[in-house]
């Protein structure tokens, strides 16, 4: 199995004061960690975990987290990511898989009393304990034979990595047009492309001028959408991810990409391209914002 890992650092080049778009922040209810957020976590965890041994572990609450203890005794070879999944490669040909769900945060255990929202923890042989805090409990932990993801259906059927070489524009066009589902649903579905959630789907569709309810796309639109998906994810990664409420990186910092959103969460505000008020509708139970002028069907 080939895993895709991004190289490069996670610089602070877009730090700075909140811009005017921040006033919309309170409209969002939740924002699930998507590819840029999970990749940011992976990059920060890699130097902490790699080469260490897991000497103890614990899990609380839902059975979704109970597998955390299966990794005790294993060494950590490295940590990869596929879509929104973190895949920690163990030295016994197994993988410790973590999905952050909606509110999951992985971090070294801070000083002070134990947080009641910690669902699992792993003690490393250098004295550091990594814990998963997950208020809403939509996260998931699994330990599986390396590459055997049949018990995790979404991961098992995951589409290509958008920032990797296996995601051609023509493949995107064929995949979207093969199904009768609307394009927004397909981006969210993880089979056409991995790692895109509600924020970056809205951003990419706006950038590419594709209507979220379109059921097929032309070649030029597919090329534009392909480029937009890659652009919005790469830019968000450069910004350390988007924090609307819960997401924090491993160091406890918020991302900065929320200051750079063009479409998501801006319903009622003027389109930054044409000035038309952006509209909002629900697609697949997810709030969807789009420009009725730029993204005409
Ligand atoms: Zn517009």
py3Dmol code that shows the C-alpha trace and the ligand (Angstrom):
import py3Dmol

protein = """\
ATOM      1  CA  UNK A   1       0.000   0.000   0.000  1.00  0.00           C
ATOM      2  CA  UNK A   2       1.300   3.394  -0.882  1.00  0.00           C
ATOM      3  CA  UNK A   3       0.674   6.135   1.616  1.00  0.00           C
ATOM      4  CA  UNK A   4       0.950   9.751   0.808  1.00  0.00           C
ATOM      5  CA  UNK A   5       2.868  12.051   3.067  1.00  0.00           C
ATOM      6  CA  UNK A   6       3.446  15.705   2.414  1.00  0.00           C
ATOM      7  CA  UNK A   7       6.884  17.016   3.025  1.00  0.00           C
ATOM      8  CA  UNK A   8       7.910  20.483   3.974  1.00  0.00           C
ATOM      9  CA  UNK A   9       7.387  22.534   7.028  1.00  0.00           C
ATOM     10  CA  UNK A  10       4.340  24.160   8.413  1.00  0.00           C
ATOM     11  CA  UNK A  11       5.392  27.764   8.360  1.00  0.00           C
ATOM     12  CA  UNK A  12       3.693  30.726   9.847  1.00  0.00           C
ATOM     13  CA  UNK A  13       3.637  32.840   6.743  1.00  0.00           C
ATOM     14  CA  UNK A  14      -0.007  33.810   6.995  1.00  0.00           C
ATOM     15  CA  UNK A  15      -0.125  34.709  10.670  1.00  0.00           C
ATOM     16  CA  UNK A  16      -1.584  38.044  11.593  1.00  0.00           C
ATOM     17  CA  UNK A  17      -4.585  39.885  12.863  1.00  0.00           C
ATOM     18  CA  UNK A  18      -8.123  38.665  12.119  1.00  0.00           C
ATOM     19  CA  UNK A  19      -9.519  40.208   8.944  1.00  0.00           C
ATOM     20  CA  UNK A  20     -13.078  41.406   8.313  1.00  0.00           C
ATOM     21  CA  UNK A  21     -14.219  37.897   7.361  1.00  0.00           C
ATOM     22  CA  UNK A  22     -13.852  36.863  10.973  1.00  0.00           C
ATOM     23  CA  UNK A  23     -17.155  38.503  11.871  1.00  0.00           C
ATOM     24  CA  UNK A  24     -18.925  35.435  10.465  1.00  0.00           C
ATOM     25  CA  UNK A  25     -17.191  33.083  12.796  1.00  0.00           C
ATOM     26  CA  UNK A  26     -20.104  32.682  15.182  1.00  0.00           C
ATOM     27  CA  UNK A  27     -22.400  31.426  12.443  1.00  0.00           C
ATOM     28  CA  UNK A  28     -20.632  28.102  12.221  1.00  0.00           C
ATOM     29  CA  UNK A  29     -21.833  25.365  14.479  1.00  0.00           C
ATOM     30  CA  UNK A  30     -19.137  22.815  13.937  1.00  0.00           C
ATOM     31  CA  UNK A  31     -16.223  22.357  11.607  1.00  0.00           C
ATOM     32  CA  UNK A  32     -14.843  18.868  11.305  1.00  0.00           C
ATOM     33  CA  UNK A  33     -11.104  18.397  10.877  1.00  0.00           C
ATOM     34  CA  UNK A  34     -10.433  17.894   7.174  1.00  0.00           C
ATOM     35  CA  UNK A  35      -7.243  17.060   5.297  1.00  0.00           C
ATOM     36  CA  UNK A  36      -5.287  20.241   6.158  1.00  0.00           C
ATOM     37  CA  UNK A  37      -6.072  19.944   9.851  1.00  0.00           C
ATOM     38  CA  UNK A  38      -5.266  16.228  10.046  1.00  0.00           C
ATOM     39  CA  UNK A  39      -2.070  16.675   8.030  1.00  0.00           C
ATOM     40  CA  UNK A  40      -0.998  19.502  10.355  1.00  0.00           C
ATOM     41  CA  UNK A  41      -1.492  17.165  13.314  1.00  0.00           C
ATOM     42  CA  UNK A  42       0.444  14.400  11.534  1.00  0.00           C
ATOM     43  CA  UNK A  43       3.417  16.642  10.863  1.00  0.00           C
ATOM     44  CA  UNK A  44       3.555  17.707  14.483  1.00  0.00           C
ATOM     45  CA  UNK A  45       3.091  14.204  15.887  1.00  0.00           C
ATOM     46  CA  UNK A  46       5.668  12.545  13.631  1.00  0.00           C
ATOM     47  CA  UNK A  47       8.774  13.701  15.523  1.00  0.00           C
ATOM     48  CA  UNK A  48       7.112  12.960  18.887  1.00  0.00           C
ATOM     49  CA  UNK A  49       6.008   9.420  18.022  1.00  0.00           C
ATOM     50  CA  UNK A  50       8.554   8.064  15.579  1.00  0.00           C
ATOM     51  CA  UNK A  51      10.982   5.594  17.146  1.00  0.00           C
ATOM     52  CA  UNK A  52       9.144   5.489  20.470  1.00  0.00           C
ATOM     53  CA  UNK A  53       7.543   2.512  22.135  1.00  0.00           C
ATOM     54  CA  UNK A  54       4.030   2.518  23.559  1.00  0.00           C
ATOM     55  CA  UNK A  55       4.451   1.306  27.155  1.00  0.00           C
ATOM     56  CA  UNK A  56       0.921   1.868  28.459  1.00  0.00           C
ATOM     57  CA  UNK A  57      -2.462   3.056  27.240  1.00  0.00           C
ATOM     58  CA  UNK A  58      -5.986   3.622  28.425  1.00  0.00           C
ATOM     59  CA  UNK A  59      -9.381   4.191  26.917  1.00  0.00           C
ATOM     60  CA  UNK A  60     -12.586   5.528  28.377  1.00  0.00           C
ATOM     61  CA  UNK A  61     -16.156   5.883  27.241  1.00  0.00           C
ATOM     62  CA  UNK A  62     -17.354   4.422  23.985  1.00  0.00           C
ATOM     63  CA  UNK A  63     -16.131   1.118  22.587  1.00  0.00           C
ATOM     64  CA  UNK A  64     -15.048   3.165  19.567  1.00  0.00           C
ATOM     65  CA  UNK A  65     -11.968   4.082  21.581  1.00  0.00           C
ATOM     66  CA  UNK A  66     -11.288   0.774  23.362  1.00  0.00           C
ATOM     67  CA  UNK A  67      -8.749  -0.435  20.778  1.00  0.00           C
ATOM     68  CA  UNK A  68      -6.283   2.186  21.968  1.00  0.00           C
ATOM     69  CA  UNK A  69      -4.907  -0.339  24.460  1.00  0.00           C
ATOM     70  CA  UNK A  70      -4.204  -2.924  21.727  1.00  0.00           C
ATOM     71  CA  UNK A  71      -1.123  -0.920  20.784  1.00  0.00           C
ATOM     72  CA  UNK A  72       0.635  -1.380  24.130  1.00  0.00           C
ATOM     73  CA  UNK A  73       4.050  -2.991  23.690  1.00  0.00           C
ATOM     74  CA  UNK A  74       4.442  -1.945  20.072  1.00  0.00           C
ATOM     75  CA  UNK A  75       7.093   0.351  18.690  1.00  0.00           C
ATOM     76  CA  UNK A  76       6.188   3.225  16.382  1.00  0.00           C
ATOM     77  CA  UNK A  77       7.796   3.218  12.958  1.00  0.00           C
ATOM     78  CA  UNK A  78       6.155   6.385  11.636  1.00  0.00           C
ATOM     79  CA  UNK A  79       2.889   8.161  11.069  1.00  0.00           C
ATOM     80  CA  UNK A  80       1.078   8.607   7.765  1.00  0.00           C
ATOM     81  CA  UNK A  81      -2.228  10.067   6.718  1.00  0.00           C
ATOM     82  CA  UNK A  82      -4.915   8.990   4.255  1.00  0.00           C
ATOM     83  CA  UNK A  83      -7.788  11.425   3.826  1.00  0.00           C
ATOM     84  CA  UNK A  84      -8.831  12.388   7.335  1.00  0.00           C
ATOM     85  CA  UNK A  85      -7.292   9.278   8.949  1.00  0.00           C
ATOM     86  CA  UNK A  86      -4.030   9.180  10.876  1.00  0.00           C
ATOM     87  CA  UNK A  87      -2.217   5.881  10.380  1.00  0.00           C
ATOM     88  CA  UNK A  88       0.505   5.145  12.898  1.00  0.00           C
ATOM     89  CA  UNK A  89       2.668   2.329  11.616  1.00  0.00           C
ATOM     90  CA  UNK A  90       3.650  -0.098  14.379  1.00  0.00           C
ATOM     91  CA  UNK A  91       6.705  -2.372  14.323  1.00  0.00           C
ATOM     92  CA  UNK A  92       4.604  -5.549  14.381  1.00  0.00           C
ATOM     93  CA  UNK A  93       2.950  -5.001  10.992  1.00  0.00           C
ATOM     94  CA  UNK A  94      -0.074  -3.357  12.501  1.00  0.00           C
ATOM     95  CA  UNK A  95      -1.465   0.148  12.267  1.00  0.00           C
ATOM     96  CA  UNK A  96      -2.958   2.280  15.002  1.00  0.00           C
ATOM     97  CA  UNK A  97      -5.613   4.294  13.197  1.00  0.00           C
ATOM     98  CA  UNK A  98      -7.156   7.450  14.612  1.00  0.00           C
ATOM     99  CA  UNK A  99      -9.994   9.491  13.125  1.00  0.00           C
ATOM    100  CA  UNK A 100     -10.557  12.770  14.926  1.00  0.00           C
ATOM    101  CA  UNK A 101     -14.292  12.829  14.169  1.00  0.00           C
ATOM    102  CA  UNK A 102     -15.781  16.253  14.768  1.00  0.00           C
ATOM    103  CA  UNK A 103     -14.003  17.478  17.876  1.00  0.00           C
ATOM    104  CA  UNK A 104     -10.975  15.234  18.338  1.00  0.00           C
ATOM    105  CA  UNK A 105      -7.690  16.799  19.449  1.00  0.00           C
ATOM    106  CA  UNK A 106      -4.440  14.836  19.863  1.00  0.00           C
ATOM    107  CA  UNK A 107      -1.933  16.427  22.213  1.00  0.00           C
ATOM    108  CA  UNK A 108       0.717  15.687  24.808  1.00  0.00           C
ATOM    109  CA  UNK A 109      -0.991  15.420  28.193  1.00  0.00           C
ATOM    110  CA  UNK A 110      -0.935  18.841  29.828  1.00  0.00           C
ATOM    111  CA  UNK A 111      -0.200  19.389  33.496  1.00  0.00           C
ATOM    112  CA  UNK A 112      -3.168  19.573  35.825  1.00  0.00           C
ATOM    113  CA  UNK A 113      -6.226  17.440  36.489  1.00  0.00           C
ATOM    114  CA  UNK A 114      -7.267  14.844  33.906  1.00  0.00           C
ATOM    115  CA  UNK A 115      -9.632  16.325  31.333  1.00  0.00           C
ATOM    116  CA  UNK A 116     -13.008  14.472  31.451  1.00  0.00           C
ATOM    117  CA  UNK A 117     -13.211  14.585  27.655  1.00  0.00           C
ATOM    118  CA  UNK A 118     -10.047  12.522  27.166  1.00  0.00           C
ATOM    119  CA  UNK A 119     -11.204   9.290  25.486  1.00  0.00           C
ATOM    120  CA  UNK A 120      -7.846   7.547  25.091  1.00  0.00           C
ATOM    121  CA  UNK A 121      -4.168   7.962  25.913  1.00  0.00           C
ATOM    122  CA  UNK A 122      -0.852   6.344  25.081  1.00  0.00           C
ATOM    123  CA  UNK A 123       2.227   6.552  27.297  1.00  0.00           C
ATOM    124  CA  UNK A 124       5.534   6.517  25.412  1.00  0.00           C
ATOM    125  CA  UNK A 125       8.860   5.182  26.653  1.00  0.00           C
ATOM    126  CA  UNK A 126      10.313   8.693  26.915  1.00  0.00           C
ATOM    127  CA  UNK A 127       7.736   9.729  29.521  1.00  0.00           C
ATOM    128  CA  UNK A 128       5.454  11.668  27.166  1.00  0.00           C
ATOM    129  CA  UNK A 129       1.771  10.726  27.131  1.00  0.00           C
ATOM    130  CA  UNK A 130      -0.300  11.528  24.058  1.00  0.00           C
ATOM    131  CA  UNK A 131      -4.021  11.830  24.642  1.00  0.00           C
ATOM    132  CA  UNK A 132      -7.110  12.063  22.464  1.00  0.00           C
ATOM    133  CA  UNK A 133      -9.602  14.598  23.736  1.00  0.00           C
ATOM    134  CA  UNK A 134     -12.940  14.310  21.943  1.00  0.00           C
ATOM    135  CA  UNK A 135     -15.907  16.191  23.374  1.00  0.00           C
ATOM    136  CA  UNK A 136     -18.523  14.951  20.901  1.00  0.00           C
ATOM    137  CA  UNK A 137     -17.189  11.384  20.671  1.00  0.00           C
ATOM    138  CA  UNK A 138     -17.412  11.047  16.900  1.00  0.00           C
ATOM    139  CA  UNK A 139     -13.768  10.007  16.764  1.00  0.00           C
ATOM    140  CA  UNK A 140     -12.599   6.463  16.225  1.00  0.00           C
ATOM    141  CA  UNK A 141      -9.598   4.352  17.126  1.00  0.00           C
ATOM    142  CA  UNK A 142      -8.695   1.009  15.566  1.00  0.00           C
ATOM    143  CA  UNK A 143      -5.653  -1.263  15.539  1.00  0.00           C
ATOM    144  CA  UNK A 144      -5.585  -3.401  12.398  1.00  0.00           C
ATOM    145  CA  UNK A 145      -3.116  -5.467  10.387  1.00  0.00           C
ATOM    146  CA  UNK A 146      -1.145  -3.020   8.252  1.00  0.00           C
ATOM    147  CA  UNK A 147      -3.147  -1.990   5.205  1.00  0.00           C
ATOM    148  CA  UNK A 148      -6.201  -4.062   6.122  1.00  0.00           C
ATOM    149  CA  UNK A 149      -8.899  -1.418   6.409  1.00  0.00           C
ATOM    150  CA  UNK A 150     -11.960  -3.574   5.837  1.00  0.00           C
ATOM    151  CA  UNK A 151     -13.276  -2.790   9.315  1.00  0.00           C
ATOM    152  CA  UNK A 152     -13.209   0.923   8.463  1.00  0.00           C
ATOM    153  CA  UNK A 153     -15.481   1.201   5.440  1.00  0.00           C
ATOM    154  CA  UNK A 154     -14.774   4.835   4.568  1.00  0.00           C
ATOM    155  CA  UNK A 155     -11.018   4.321   4.753  1.00  0.00           C
ATOM    156  CA  UNK A 156     -11.268   1.045   2.853  1.00  0.00           C
ATOM    157  CA  UNK A 157     -13.057   2.763  -0.055  1.00  0.00           C
ATOM    158  CA  UNK A 158     -11.158   6.022   0.148  1.00  0.00           C
ATOM    159  CA  UNK A 159     -10.480   7.883  -3.088  1.00  0.00           C
ATOM    160  CA  UNK A 160      -7.131   9.343  -4.190  1.00  0.00           C
ATOM    161  CA  UNK A 161      -5.157  11.874  -2.193  1.00  0.00           C
ATOM    162  CA  UNK A 162      -5.950  15.279  -3.717  1.00  0.00           C
ATOM    163  CA  UNK A 163      -2.411  16.606  -3.320  1.00  0.00           C
ATOM    164  CA  UNK A 164      -0.785  13.434  -4.623  1.00  0.00           C
ATOM    165  CA  UNK A 165      -0.103  12.273  -8.188  1.00  0.00           C
ATOM    166  CA  UNK A 166      -3.063   9.872  -8.339  1.00  0.00           C
ATOM    167  CA  UNK A 167      -5.736  12.520  -8.662  1.00  0.00           C
ATOM    168  CA  UNK A 168      -6.030  13.638 -12.296  1.00  0.00           C
ATOM    169  CA  UNK A 169      -8.651  16.191 -13.404  1.00  0.00           C
ATOM    170  CA  UNK A 170     -10.059  13.711 -15.911  1.00  0.00           C
ATOM    171  CA  UNK A 171     -10.498  11.158 -13.143  1.00  0.00           C
ATOM    172  CA  UNK A 172     -12.455  13.715 -11.170  1.00  0.00           C
ATOM    173  CA  UNK A 173     -14.698  14.458 -14.158  1.00  0.00           C
ATOM    174  CA  UNK A 174     -15.372  10.786 -14.863  1.00  0.00           C
ATOM    175  CA  UNK A 175     -16.065  10.000 -11.216  1.00  0.00           C
ATOM    176  CA  UNK A 176     -18.473  12.907 -10.786  1.00  0.00           C
ATOM    177  CA  UNK A 177     -20.309  12.187 -14.024  1.00  0.00           C
ATOM    178  CA  UNK A 178     -20.547   8.459 -13.384  1.00  0.00           C
ATOM    179  CA  UNK A 179     -22.803   9.035 -10.388  1.00  0.00           C
ATOM    180  CA  UNK A 180     -26.173  10.733 -10.285  1.00  0.00           C
ATOM    181  CA  UNK A 181     -25.378  12.404  -6.950  1.00  0.00           C
ATOM    182  CA  UNK A 182     -24.718  16.153  -6.910  1.00  0.00           C
ATOM    183  CA  UNK A 183     -21.100  17.238  -7.024  1.00  0.00           C
ATOM    184  CA  UNK A 184     -21.044  18.610  -3.475  1.00  0.00           C
ATOM    185  CA  UNK A 185     -22.176  15.217  -2.093  1.00  0.00           C
ATOM    186  CA  UNK A 186     -19.515  13.489  -4.093  1.00  0.00           C
ATOM    187  CA  UNK A 187     -16.758  15.692  -2.774  1.00  0.00           C
ATOM    188  CA  UNK A 188     -17.963  14.986   0.770  1.00  0.00           C
ATOM    189  CA  UNK A 189     -18.305  11.240   0.104  1.00  0.00           C
ATOM    190  CA  UNK A 190     -14.514  10.537   0.186  1.00  0.00           C
ATOM    191  CA  UNK A 191     -14.628   8.095  -2.752  1.00  0.00           C
ATOM    192  CA  UNK A 192     -14.009  10.596  -5.541  1.00  0.00           C
ATOM    193  CA  UNK A 193     -11.288  12.328  -3.584  1.00  0.00           C
ATOM    194  CA  UNK A 194     -10.048  11.879  -0.016  1.00  0.00           C
ATOM    195  CA  UNK A 195      -9.974  14.385   2.797  1.00  0.00           C
ATOM    196  CA  UNK A 196     -12.412  17.053   1.600  1.00  0.00           C
ATOM    197  CA  UNK A 197     -15.150  18.097   4.026  1.00  0.00           C
ATOM    198  CA  UNK A 198     -17.711  20.850   4.149  1.00  0.00           C
ATOM    199  CA  UNK A 199     -15.406  23.856   4.407  1.00  0.00           C
ATOM    200  CA  UNK A 200     -13.063  22.984   1.566  1.00  0.00           C
ATOM    201  CA  UNK A 201     -15.851  21.611  -0.656  1.00  0.00           C
ATOM    202  CA  UNK A 202     -17.648  24.977  -0.503  1.00  0.00           C
ATOM    203  CA  UNK A 203     -14.402  26.859  -1.005  1.00  0.00           C
ATOM    204  CA  UNK A 204     -13.315  24.748  -3.993  1.00  0.00           C
ATOM    205  CA  UNK A 205     -16.725  24.823  -5.710  1.00  0.00           C
ATOM    206  CA  UNK A 206     -16.851  28.618  -5.335  1.00  0.00           C
ATOM    207  CA  UNK A 207     -13.324  29.037  -6.651  1.00  0.00           C
ATOM    208  CA  UNK A 208     -14.060  26.805  -9.658  1.00  0.00           C
ATOM    209  CA  UNK A 209     -17.484  28.431 -10.274  1.00  0.00           C
ATOM    210  CA  UNK A 210     -19.198  25.053 -10.071  1.00  0.00           C
ATOM    211  CA  UNK A 211     -22.748  24.869  -8.733  1.00  0.00           C
ATOM    212  CA  UNK A 212     -22.782  22.552  -5.694  1.00  0.00           C
ATOM    213  CA  UNK A 213     -26.006  20.902  -6.927  1.00  0.00           C
ATOM    214  CA  UNK A 214     -24.655  20.130 -10.411  1.00  0.00           C
ATOM    215  CA  UNK A 215     -24.966  16.458 -11.338  1.00  0.00           C
ATOM    216  CA  UNK A 216     -22.338  16.519 -14.052  1.00  0.00           C
ATOM    217  CA  UNK A 217     -19.408  18.746 -14.958  1.00  0.00           C
ATOM    218  CA  UNK A 218     -17.798  19.655 -18.260  1.00  0.00           C
ATOM    219  CA  UNK A 219     -14.119  19.148 -18.967  1.00  0.00           C
ATOM    220  CA  UNK A 220     -13.160  22.791 -18.376  1.00  0.00           C
ATOM    221  CA  UNK A 221     -15.136  22.838 -15.126  1.00  0.00           C
ATOM    222  CA  UNK A 222     -13.498  19.589 -14.015  1.00  0.00           C
ATOM    223  CA  UNK A 223     -10.070  21.094 -14.676  1.00  0.00           C
ATOM    224  CA  UNK A 224     -11.045  24.187 -12.688  1.00  0.00           C
ATOM    225  CA  UNK A 225     -12.499  22.160  -9.826  1.00  0.00           C
ATOM    226  CA  UNK A 226      -9.484  19.879  -9.704  1.00  0.00           C
ATOM    227  CA  UNK A 227      -7.159  22.876  -9.464  1.00  0.00           C
ATOM    228  CA  UNK A 228      -9.415  24.538  -6.875  1.00  0.00           C
ATOM    229  CA  UNK A 229      -9.553  21.475  -4.622  1.00  0.00           C
ATOM    230  CA  UNK A 230      -5.781  21.288  -4.621  1.00  0.00           C
ATOM    231  CA  UNK A 231      -5.375  25.011  -4.144  1.00  0.00           C
ATOM    232  CA  UNK A 232      -7.741  25.416  -1.189  1.00  0.00           C
ATOM    233  CA  UNK A 233      -6.289  22.370   0.610  1.00  0.00           C
ATOM    234  CA  UNK A 234      -2.674  23.407   0.048  1.00  0.00           C
ATOM    235  CA  UNK A 235      -3.387  26.973   1.150  1.00  0.00           C
ATOM    236  CA  UNK A 236      -5.184  25.774   4.271  1.00  0.00           C
ATOM    237  CA  UNK A 237      -2.263  23.481   5.055  1.00  0.00           C
ATOM    238  CA  UNK A 238       0.103  26.449   4.766  1.00  0.00           C
ATOM    239  CA  UNK A 239      -2.164  28.236   7.238  1.00  0.00           C
ATOM    240  CA  UNK A 240      -2.083  25.362   9.747  1.00  0.00           C
ATOM    241  CA  UNK A 241      -5.749  24.459   9.101  1.00  0.00           C
ATOM    242  CA  UNK A 242      -9.045  26.137   9.866  1.00  0.00           C
ATOM    243  CA  UNK A 243     -10.221  26.624  13.449  1.00  0.00           C
ATOM    244  CA  UNK A 244     -13.840  27.634  13.820  1.00  0.00           C
ATOM    245  CA  UNK A 245     -14.383  26.217  17.250  1.00  0.00           C
ATOM    246  CA  UNK A 246     -12.779  22.955  18.367  1.00  0.00           C
ATOM    247  CA  UNK A 247      -9.835  22.228  16.150  1.00  0.00           C
ATOM    248  CA  UNK A 248      -6.421  22.691  17.744  1.00  0.00           C
ATOM    249  CA  UNK A 249      -3.079  21.446  16.563  1.00  0.00           C
ATOM    250  CA  UNK A 250      -0.811  19.269  18.696  1.00  0.00           C
ATOM    251  CA  UNK A 251       0.677  22.316  20.405  1.00  0.00           C
ATOM    252  CA  UNK A 252      -2.784  23.642  21.318  1.00  0.00           C
ATOM    253  CA  UNK A 253      -2.689  26.429  18.740  1.00  0.00           C
ATOM    254  CA  UNK A 254      -5.584  27.341  16.464  1.00  0.00           C
ATOM    255  CA  UNK A 255      -5.157  27.250  12.700  1.00  0.00           C
ATOM    256  CA  UNK A 256      -5.187  30.500  10.751  1.00  0.00           C
ATOM    257  CA  UNK A 257      -7.080  29.543   7.606  1.00  0.00           C
ATOM    258  CA  UNK A 258     -10.394  30.843   8.985  1.00  0.00           C
ATOM    259  CA  UNK A 259      -9.075  34.306   8.136  1.00  0.00           C
ATOM    260  CA  UNK A 260      -8.771  33.322   4.489  1.00  0.00           C
ATOM    261  CA  UNK A 261     -12.139  31.712   3.669  1.00  0.00           C
ATOM    262  CA  UNK A 262     -13.881  33.140   0.597  1.00  0.00           C
ATOM    263  CA  UNK A 263     -17.231  31.360   0.615  1.00  0.00           C
ATOM    264  CA  UNK A 264     -17.809  28.936   3.491  1.00  0.00           C
ATOM    265  CA  UNK A 265     -19.961  30.478   6.221  1.00  0.00           C
ATOM    266  CA  UNK A 266     -20.461  33.761   4.312  1.00  0.00           C
ATOM    267  CA  UNK A 267     -24.130  33.281   3.320  1.00  0.00           C
ATOM    268  CA  UNK A 268     -25.873  36.626   2.947  1.00  0.00           C
ATOM    269  CA  UNK A 269     -22.591  38.483   2.489  1.00  0.00           C
ATOM    270  CA  UNK A 270     -21.476  39.731  -0.925  1.00  0.00           C
ATOM    271  CA  UNK A 271     -19.545  37.364  -3.173  1.00  0.00           C
ATOM    272  CA  UNK A 272     -15.912  38.477  -3.130  1.00  0.00           C
ATOM    273  CA  UNK A 273     -15.827  38.089  -6.914  1.00  0.00           C
ATOM    274  CA  UNK A 274     -19.093  39.618  -8.154  1.00  0.00           C
ATOM    275  CA  UNK A 275     -20.840  41.204  -5.174  1.00  0.00           C
ATOM    276  CA  UNK A 276     -24.001  39.064  -5.342  1.00  0.00           C
ATOM    277  CA  UNK A 277     -25.144  37.999  -1.858  1.00  0.00           C
ATOM    278  CA  UNK A 278     -24.080  34.404  -1.281  1.00  0.00           C
ATOM    279  CA  UNK A 279     -26.875  31.917  -0.646  1.00  0.00           C
ATOM    280  CA  UNK A 280     -27.160  28.961   1.674  1.00  0.00           C
ATOM    281  CA  UNK A 281     -28.978  25.670   1.237  1.00  0.00           C
ATOM    282  CA  UNK A 282     -28.732  22.231   2.728  1.00  0.00           C
ATOM    283  CA  UNK A 283     -27.170  19.446   0.681  1.00  0.00           C
ATOM    284  CA  UNK A 284     -26.700  16.044   2.321  1.00  0.00           C
ATOM    285  CA  UNK A 285     -27.647  17.570   5.676  1.00  0.00           C
ATOM    286  CA  UNK A 286     -24.707  19.953   5.370  1.00  0.00           C
ATOM    287  CA  UNK A 287     -25.063  23.723   5.092  1.00  0.00           C
ATOM    288  CA  UNK A 288     -23.817  24.767   1.665  1.00  0.00           C
ATOM    289  CA  UNK A 289     -22.917  28.306   0.656  1.00  0.00           C
ATOM    290  CA  UNK A 290     -22.619  29.353  -2.970  1.00  0.00           C
ATOM    291  CA  UNK A 291     -22.853  32.348  -5.303  1.00  0.00           C
ATOM    292  CA  UNK A 292     -26.000  32.273  -7.457  1.00  0.00           C
ATOM    293  CA  UNK A 293     -24.253  34.379 -10.101  1.00  0.00           C
ATOM    294  CA  UNK A 294     -20.751  32.892 -10.328  1.00  0.00           C
ATOM    295  CA  UNK A 295     -21.935  29.340  -9.703  1.00  0.00           C
ATOM    296  CA  UNK A 296     -24.982  29.371 -11.953  1.00  0.00           C
ATOM    297  CA  UNK A 297     -26.008  25.927 -13.140  1.00  0.00           C
TER     298      UNK A 297
END
"""
ligand_1 = """\
1
ZN
Zn -20.174 35.677 -7.370
"""
view = py3Dmol.view(width=600, height=400)
view.addModel(protein, "pdb")
view.setStyle({"model": 0}, {"cartoon": {"style": "trace"}})
view.addModel(ligand_1, "xyz")
view.setStyle({"model": 1}, {"stick": {}})
view.zoomTo()
view.show()
